[in-house]
Amino acid sequence: MDLISEKVEHVSFGKGRILEVKEDKVYVSFQDQKETKAFQYPEAFEKFLKAENPAVEAEALEELRVKRARLEEERLAEEERKAKLKPEAPVKKTVARKKKA
């Protein structure tokens, strides 16, 4: 989905319009701000940005869900890989000792 020119609202900056999306950043121009603001994409739509178009909002949140699932899969795969590389610790045998009377 093309996000360029989509209207958004930020909790602090107010109403704005998306100017550009590059990699994992979304750049927004706000009415009362001189500078363009950059936000992490799609994470910003979870807390800071709300799209005027419900389809844009749903798409961003779905992308966030997919991204988090992928990152969790990568984390689990890495843990599994590390577990395979780590040698098992030897089991210590203990000898029962008699108490002195």
C-alpha positions as CSV (number, residue, x, y, z in Angstrom):
1,M,0.0,0.0,0.0
2,D,1.3,3.4,-0.9
3,L,1.4,5.6,2.2
4,I,2.6,8.8,0.5
5,S,0.1,11.7,1.1
6,E,-1.9,9.7,3.6
7,K,-3.2,11.8,6.5
8,V,-2.2,11.0,10.0
9,E,-2.5,12.4,13.5
10,H,0.2,12.4,16.1
11,V,-0.5,12.5,19.9
12,S,1.6,15.7,20.3
13,F,2.2,17.2,16.8
14,G,-1.4,17.0,15.6
15,K,-2.4,16.5,12.0
16,G,0.1,15.7,9.3
17,R,0.7,14.1,6.0
18,I,3.1,11.3,5.1
19,L,5.8,12.6,2.7
20,E,8.0,9.5,2.4
21,V,8.6,6.0,3.5
22,K,12.2,4.6,3.4
23,E,13.1,1.2,4.8
24,D,11.9,1.3,8.4
25,K,11.1,5.0,8.6
26,V,8.1,7.1,7.8
27,Y,8.6,10.8,7.3
28,V,5.7,13.1,8.2
29,S,5.1,16.8,7.7
30,F,2.9,18.3,10.4
31,Q,0.8,21.5,10.1
32,D,2.4,23.4,13.1
33,Q,6.0,22.0,12.8
34,K,8.7,23.5,10.6
35,E,10.7,20.3,10.3
36,T,9.7,16.9,8.9
37,K,9.5,14.3,11.6
38,A,10.8,10.7,11.2
39,F,9.2,7.8,12.9
40,Q,10.0,4.1,13.1
41,Y,7.7,2.2,10.7
42,P,5.5,0.4,11.4
43,E,6.0,0.7,15.2
44,A,4.9,4.4,15.2
45,F,1.3,3.4,14.4
46,E,1.1,1.4,17.6
47,K,1.4,4.4,19.9
48,F,2.1,7.7,18.2
49,L,0.5,7.9,14.8
50,K,-3.1,7.3,13.8
51,A,-4.0,7.1,10.1
52,E,-7.2,8.9,9.0
53,N,-7.8,6.0,6.5
54,P,-8.7,2.9,8.5
55,A,-7.2,0.7,5.7
56,V,-3.8,2.4,6.2
57,E,-4.0,2.0,9.9
58,A,-4.9,-1.7,9.6
59,E,-2.1,-2.3,7.1
60,A,0.5,-0.7,9.3
61,L,-0.6,-2.7,12.3
62,E,-0.6,-5.9,10.3
63,E,2.9,-5.2,9.1
64,L,3.9,-4.7,12.7
65,R,2.4,-8.0,13.7
66,V,4.2,-9.8,10.9
67,K,7.5,-8.1,11.7
68,R,7.3,-9.0,15.4
69,A,6.4,-12.7,14.5
70,R,9.4,-12.8,12.2
71,L,11.7,-11.3,14.8
72,E,10.5,-13.8,17.4
73,E,11.1,-16.7,15.0
74,E,14.6,-15.4,14.4
75,R,15.2,-15.1,18.1
76,L,14.0,-18.7,18.8
77,A,16.1,-20.0,15.9
78,E,19.2,-18.3,17.3
79,E,18.6,-19.7,20.8
80,E,18.2,-23.2,19.3
81,R,21.4,-22.7,17.3
82,K,23.3,-21.6,20.4
83,A,21.9,-24.5,22.5
84,K,23.2,-27.0,19.9
85,L,26.7,-25.5,20.0
86,K,26.9,-25.4,23.8
87,P,28.4,-28.7,25.2
88,E,26.3,-30.3,27.9
89,A,27.7,-29.9,31.4
90,P,29.0,-33.2,32.8
91,V,26.9,-34.6,35.6
92,K,28.7,-34.8,38.9
93,K,28.4,-38.0,40.8
94,T,28.1,-37.6,44.6
95,V,29.2,-40.2,47.1
96,A,27.2,-40.6,50.2
97,R,29.4,-40.3,53.3
98,K,28.7,-41.8,56.6
99,K,28.3,-39.5,59.6
100,K,30.9,-39.8,62.3
101,A,29.4,-40.6,65.7
